[in-house]
Amino acid sequence: MTTLSVLVSLASVIVFQRITKKLIISMIAGFAIFAAINRQIIFGFSKLFLASISDISFITLLPSIFLIYFLGELMNVSRDADHFSSSVQKLFQDTRSAAVLMPAIVGLMPMPAGAMFTAPMVDQIGLGMDNLQKTTVNYWFRHCLEFFWPVYPAMYLLSSLVNIPLGIISLKLSPLFVISFLIGWIYLNGFTLPKMRRIQKEDLKKMWPLLIILSTGFMILIFKIDGWLALSIASSFYAILRSKFVWKPLINSFKKMDIVPILIVVFLYKHSMIDLGIGQKMNSELSKAGFGMLVISIVLPLVIGMSTGLTSGAVGVYLPIVIGMGASNLAIIVYVFSVIGVLLSPVHLCLVLTCQYFKVDFLKVLKRVFVPIIIVAISAILLYSW
């Protein structure tokens, strides 16, 4: 009965997401159904709610996500992002290599529908490539960084839920990023090595915002600084340098914090599964039925990611269940297959918008990235399922 309640809850999230196209509605609906079946959640809701919003992981997650949004908005409003991209275009002699590396470099700056940001750049510099090639290259290399770069919101959510420092998780995932990048390069671009050329000092100076993003990652990975603190340092420094542009990005970032109710529901799932022992009951039922946690930790995040098109949604919905069942060692598997599910999602904004921009069939794009995805999936299982 406990397992059935979780499955019904997950199915409800997927169904409501497809109907309403609103993650917050689908998350609330799924949790409400979960609570209706497990009455102890209703009786102890106030305690669970207080535990969720006072969770130190939740408290540090909020400023981290806000600062990620703020950095992206400030770079756009100040036009530093535009100047940066134009300089990168001039840096590469081989247009095909530039078309690959451009979305990968800009991928250091996470933003909603970010592949659409690089689509016009790839369209301009991808001479000799047809629209399907341009779309596929832009789509794949824009998302490679999500497998490990510690500036993505879902990475913070993963770190918060499993209570493991973000830098450790990022370093552990870095081999998978290398695999995904190399496989994508060989499969989509052949064995051609990138050729670079000298650019003017003025163009080189325009690439300086990259240092802000890289410094954040280095502070987390090398100096072991907490993610929220590293982001605070980097964004504060950047805001001082671009003080005349700060107001609009600040407002836009606050508007994007409508994600907070979603995060509260995620942590309600987490505390319900752990504090009420629901995860242990589910683990017992599935063990008796003969289902392995590895199979479940692959299939469900994959399905949720494909259905929602949001990595944070897939991680937030299922990872609390895995933790509650005492299988936190599979947290990275859950994260990786959430990302893979999103890459295969027909409702993923990056896929929908870029396919519309290049006027190609999204199914053809998914077909082109299927082989790299299979290789990444097998690699993830071999690396992280033990």
C-alpha positions in Angstrom: 0.0 0.0 0.0 2.8 2.4 0.8 4.6 1.7 -2.5 1.3 2.1 -4.4 0.8 5.5 -2.7 4.2 6.7 -3.9 3.7 5.4 -7.4 0.2 7.1 -7.6 1.8 10.3 -6.3 4.5 10.2 -9.0 2.0 9.4 -11.7 -0.2 12.3 -10.6 2.8 14.7 -10.9 3.3 13.5 -14.4 -0.3 13.6 -15.4 -1.0 17.1 -13.9 2.2 18.4 -15.5 1.1 17.3 -18.9 -2.4 18.8 -18.4 -1.6 22.1 -16.7 2.0 22.6 -17.9 2.6 24.1 -14.4 5.2 22.2 -12.2 3.9 23.8 -9.0 0.4 22.6 -9.6 1.5 19.1 -10.5 3.8 18.9 -7.4 1.1 20.1 -5.0 -1.4 17.7 -6.5 1.0 14.8 -6.3 1.8 15.5 -2.7 -1.8 16.1 -1.8 -2.7 12.6 -3.2 0.3 11.2 -1.4 -0.9 12.7 1.9 -4.5 11.6 1.4 -3.4 8.0 1.1 -0.9 8.3 4.0 -3.0 10.0 6.6 -0.1 10.3 9.1 1.2 13.1 6.8 -2.0 15.1 7.3 -2.0 14.6 11.0 1.6 15.6 11.3 1.6 18.2 8.5 2.5 21.3 10.7 5.5 19.5 12.1 6.6 18.3 8.7 6.2 21.8 7.3 8.3 23.4 10.1 10.9 20.7 9.7 11.1 21.4 5.9 11.4 25.2 6.1 13.9 25.1 9.0 16.1 22.5 7.3 19.5 24.0 6.9 19.8 22.6 3.4 16.6 24.3 2.4 17.7 27.6 3.9 21.0 27.6 2.1 19.4 26.4 -1.2 17.2 29.5 -1.5 20.1 32.1 -1.8 22.0 29.8 -4.1 19.2 29.6 -6.6 18.5 33.3 -6.4 22.1 34.2 -7.1 22.3 31.8 -10.0 19.3 33.7 -11.6 20.8 37.0 -10.7 24.2 36.3 -12.4 22.5 35.2 -15.6 20.1 38.2 -15.6 22.9 40.7 -14.9 25.1 39.3 -17.7 22.2 39.6 -20.1 21.1 43.1 -19.1 24.7 44.5 -19.1 25.2 42.9 -22.5 28.3 41.2 -21.2 26.9 37.9 -22.5 26.5 39.3 -26.0 30.0 40.7 -26.1 31.4 37.4 -24.7 29.7 35.3 -27.4 30.9 37.6 -30.3 34.5 37.3 -29.0 34.3 33.5 -28.8 33.1 33.4 -32.4 36.2 35.3 -33.5 38.5 33.0 -31.5 38.0 29.8 -33.5 39.2 29.3 -37.0 37.3 26.1 -37.6 33.6 27.0 -37.7 32.5 23.5 -36.8 34.6 23.5 -33.7 33.3 26.9 -32.8 29.8 25.7 -33.2 30.5 22.9 -30.7 32.5 24.9 -28.2 30.3 28.0 -28.1 27.3 26.3 -26.5 29.6 24.3 -24.2 31.3 27.5 -23.0 28.1 29.4 -22.6 26.8 26.3 -20.8 28.8 27.5 -17.8 26.1 30.1 -17.3 22.9 28.2 -16.6 19.7 29.9 -17.6 16.1 28.8 -18.6 15.9 27.7 -22.2 19.6 28.4 -22.4 20.1 26.5 -25.7 18.0 29.2 -27.3 20.5 31.8 -26.2 23.3 30.1 -28.2 21.1 29.0 -31.2 21.6 32.3 -33.2 25.4 32.1 -32.5 25.6 28.5 -33.7 23.4 29.4 -36.7 25.8 32.2 -37.7 29.1 30.3 -37.2 28.0 26.8 -38.2 28.9 27.2 -41.9 28.6 24.0 -43.9 26.3 22.4 -41.3 22.6 21.8 -42.1 20.0 22.9 -39.6 19.6 19.4 -38.0 23.4 19.3 -37.3 23.3 22.8 -35.9 20.3 22.0 -33.6 21.8 18.7 -32.4 25.3 20.2 -31.7 23.8 23.2 -29.9 21.4 21.0 -27.9 23.9 18.4 -26.8 26.9 20.6 -25.9 24.7 23.2 -24.2 23.7 20.5 -21.7 27.0 18.5 -21.2 28.0 20.8 -18.3 24.8 19.8 -16.4 26.3 16.5 -15.7 28.8 18.0 -13.3 29.1 21.8 -13.3 28.3 23.0 -9.7 26.3 26.1 -10.7 23.1 24.4 -11.9 20.1 24.6 -9.5 19.5 20.8 -9.6 23.1 20.2 -8.4 22.4 22.4 -5.4 19.2 20.5 -4.8 21.0 17.1 -5.0 23.7 18.4 -2.6 21.1 19.7 -0.2 19.0 16.6 -0.1 21.9 14.2 0.5 23.8 16.6 2.7 27.1 16.1 0.8 29.3 19.1 -0.1 28.6 20.3 -3.6 32.3 20.2 -4.5 32.6 16.5 -3.7 29.5 15.7 -5.8 30.8 17.8 -8.7 34.2 16.1 -8.7 32.6 12.7 -8.5 30.5 13.5 -11.6 33.3 15.1 -13.6 34.4 11.8 -15.3 30.8 11.5 -16.7 31.1 15.0 -18.1 34.4 14.1 -19.9 32.7 11.0 -21.3 29.7 12.9 -22.5 31.8 15.7 -24.1 34.2 13.3 -25.9 31.4 11.0 -27.1 29.4 14.0 -28.3 32.5 15.5 -30.0 33.4 12.3 -31.8 29.9 11.2 -32.7 28.6 14.6 -33.8 31.8 16.4 -34.9 34.2 13.7 -35.9 37.9 13.6 -34.9 38.6 17.2 -36.0 40.6 19.1 -33.3 39.7 22.7 -32.6 41.8 25.4 -34.4 42.1 28.7 -32.7 43.4 32.1 -33.9 44.6 35.3 -32.4 42.0 37.9 -31.6 42.3 41.6 -30.8 42.9 42.6 -27.2 39.5 44.4 -27.2 37.8 41.1 -28.0 39.8 39.2 -25.4 38.8 41.7 -22.8 35.1 41.1 -23.6 35.5 37.5 -22.5 36.2 38.5 -18.9 32.7 37.6 -17.5 33.8 33.9 -18.0 36.1 34.5 -15.0 33.1 35.2 -12.8 31.6 31.9 -13.6 34.8 29.9 -13.4 35.8 31.5 -10.1 32.5 30.3 -8.6 33.3 26.7 -9.7 36.9 26.9 -8.5 35.9 28.2 -5.1 33.5 25.3 -4.7 35.8 22.6 -6.2 39.3 23.7 -5.1 38.8 25.8 -2.0 35.8 23.8 -0.7 33.7 26.9 -0.1 30.0 26.3 0.3 28.0 26.9 -2.9 25.9 29.7 -1.5 28.9 31.5 -0.2 30.9 31.1 -3.4 28.0 32.5 -5.4 27.6 35.4 -3.0 31.3 36.4 -3.4 31.2 36.1 -7.2 27.9 37.8 -7.7 28.7 40.6 -5.2 32.0 41.3 -7.0 30.3 41.3 -10.4 27.4 43.5 -9.1 29.8 46.1 -7.9 31.5 46.2 -11.3 28.1 46.4 -13.0 26.3 48.5 -10.4 24.4 50.7 -12.9 22.7 47.6 -14.3 21.8 45.8 -11.0 18.2 47.0 -10.4 16.5 45.2 -13.3 18.3 41.9 -12.9 17.5 42.0 -9.2 13.8 42.5 -9.9 13.7 39.7 -12.5 15.5 37.3 -10.2 13.0 37.9 -7.4 10.2 37.2 -9.9 11.8 33.9 -10.8 11.8 32.9 -7.1 8.3 31.5 -7.6 10.2 28.3 -7.5 10.2 28.5 -3.7 6.8 26.7 -3.2 8.1 23.9 -5.4 11.2 23.5 -3.2 9.0 23.5 -0.1 7.0 20.6 -1.6 10.2 18.8 -2.4 11.4 19.0 1.2 8.0 18.0 2.4 8.4 14.8 0.3 11.9 14.4 1.9 10.7 14.8 5.5 7.6 12.7 5.0 9.6 9.8 3.6 12.3 10.0 6.3 10.6 11.4 9.5 7.5 9.2 9.2 9.4 6.0 8.1 7.4 5.8 4.8 10.6 5.1 2.9 11.5 2.2 5.1 8.1 0.7 4.5 8.4 1.1 0.8 11.8 -0.5 0.8 10.5 -3.5 2.6 7.6 -3.9 0.2 9.7 -3.6 -2.9 12.3 -6.0 -1.6 9.7 -8.6 -1.0 8.4 -8.0 -4.5 11.9 -8.6 -5.9 12.5 -5.1 -7.4 16.0 -3.8 -7.1 16.6 -0.2 -6.1 19.0 0.3 -9.0 16.3 -0.4 -11.6 13.8 1.8 -9.8 16.3 4.6 -9.4 16.9 4.5 -13.2 13.4 4.2 -14.6 11.4 6.6 -12.4 13.7 9.6 -12.7 14.0 9.0 -16.4 10.2 9.0 -16.8 9.7 12.0 -14.6 12.4 13.9 -16.4 10.9 13.1 -19.8 7.4 14.1 -18.5 8.4 17.4 -16.9 11.4 18.6 -18.9 12.9 19.9 -15.7 15.9 18.3 -13.9 15.1 20.0 -10.6 11.5 18.6 -10.8 12.7 15.0 -11.5 15.4 15.2 -8.8 13.0 16.8 -6.3 10.2 14.4 -6.8 12.1 11.1 -6.7 15.3 11.7 -4.7 13.5 12.1 -1.4 12.0 8.7 -1.9 15.4 7.1 -2.6 16.8 8.7 0.5 13.8 7.7 2.6 14.3 4.1 1.5 17.9 4.1 2.7 19.5 4.1 -0.7 21.2 7.5 -0.7 24.2 5.8 -2.4 22.1 5.8 -5.6 21.5 9.6 -5.4 23.9 10.3 -8.2 22.2 7.7 -10.4 18.9 9.5 -9.7 20.5 12.8 -10.7 22.1 11.5 -13.9 19.0 9.8 -15.2 16.9 12.9 -14.3 19.2 14.8 -16.6 19.0 12.1 -19.3 15.2 12.1 -19.0 15.1 15.9 -19.5 17.4 15.6 -22.6 14.9 13.1 -24.0 11.9 15.2 -23.0 9.5 16.5 -25.8 8.5 19.3 -23.3 12.0 20.4 -22.6 12.1 24.2 -23.4 15.6 24.1 -24.9 14.5 21.3 -27.4 11.1 22.8 -28.3 12.4 26.4 -28.8 15.6 25.5 -30.7 13.8 23.0 -33.0 11.3 25.8 -33.7 14.2 28.2 -34.4 16.0 25.9 -36.8 12.7 24.5 -38.2 13.6 20.8 -37.6 11.6 17.9 -36.2 12.5 17.3 -32.6 12.2 13.6 -33.0 15.1 13.7 -35.5 17.2 15.6 -32.9 16.4 13.0 -30.2 17.4 10.3 -32.7 20.7 12.0 -33.3 21.6 12.2 -29.6 20.3 8.8 -28.7 23.6 7.0 -29.1 25.6 9.4 -27.0 22.9 9.2 -24.3 23.0 5.4 -24.3 26.8 5.5 -23.8 26.5 8.1 -21.0 23.8 6.0 -19.3 25.9 2.8 -19.4 28.9 4.8 -18.2 26.9 6.2 -15.3 25.7 2.8 -14.2 29.2 1.4 -14.3 30.6 4.4 -12.4 28.0 5.1 -9.8 25.8 2.1 -9.1 28.2 0.4 -6.7 
